Amino acid sequence: MSETNRKHFSGEFKAKVAVEAIRGVKTVNEIGQEFGVHPTQVGLWKKELQEQAAGLFNAKRGPKPVDLSASPERLYSEIGRLKMELDWLKKKSGINP
């Protein structure tokens, strides 16, 4: 079996290449040669940046949303379920007080 060494690029590098591609000053082939990346990869990074750019501005500032998994009703139901399981296990093992 042959072992291939893949290059791992940082997010910062990918963003730099994608921004350069979005500028449109150079062709994708020129950008690929300049940064040592295949032109197809440059196109993929450009597309990914364009798709996710809107998400950067959608995040609202302010207090974080309340975690609904910690609601009192849910916690009480979990306690009840666990107590029932514990009682069942005590009964089956013969450790009844």
N, C-alpha and C positions, 0 to 999 in steps of 0.2 A: 504494500500500500504506500502510496506517495503522500507525504505530509505537505500541505500547502500553508504558507504563512500569509495570513490575511492582515491587511493594514487596519488598524483601529484609529479612527479619527475622533478628536474631541468635538463636543458640541460647538465650541467656540470656532473651531476651524470650519466646520460644516456651515455655520452661520455666515462666516466671512465669504466662503465660496458662493453660497446661495445669494447673498446680497450683491456680490459682483455680477452674478448671472442676471439678477433682476434689473440692475442698472442698464444693461443692454449695450454698453459701450463696446464690449468685446464679444466675439462669438463664443459659443459653448466649447468649441474645440480649442480656441485660444486659452480660455479659462482652464480647461482640463490640462493643457500642456503646462501652463504657468504654475498650477498647484500640484501637478503630478497625480491627477485624478482622472478616471475615465469620463468622457463627455456624457455618457448615459447617467452616471452617478451625479454629475453636476445638475442635470435636468431633474432628477428625482429630488435632490435637496432643494432645488428652486421651487418645485411644485409643493413640497411639504411645507416650506416656509410660507408660501402664499396661502395655503389652506389653513394654517394655524395662526396666521397673523391676526385675524379678527378675534380669536380667543384671548389674545393678550389684553384687549381693551374691554372685554365683556366682564371681567372680574370687578365686582363692586367693592368699594372700601367700606369699612365700618365693622361692626361686631360680627364675629363668626357665627354661622347658623348653629342653633342649639342641636345637640346630638339627641335624636329621638330614641336611640336605643337605650338611653338611661331614663326613660320616662317611669314614673312611680308605678303605674299599672303593670307595665311589662316586668319590672323588677319584682313586684309582689307575686305575679303569676309564676315567675321563675323560682322564687323561694318556695311557693306551694308545691310546685312540681318536684323540686329537689327533696323536700320533706317527705313527699310520698315515696320517692325512690329509696330514700334512706330507710323509711319504715319497712318497705318491701324487702330490702336487703337484710335488715335485722331479723325479720320474720323468717326468711329463707335460711339464714345462717344459724338461727337458734339463739341469737343474742337478744332476747326480749327482756327488758328490765322488769 
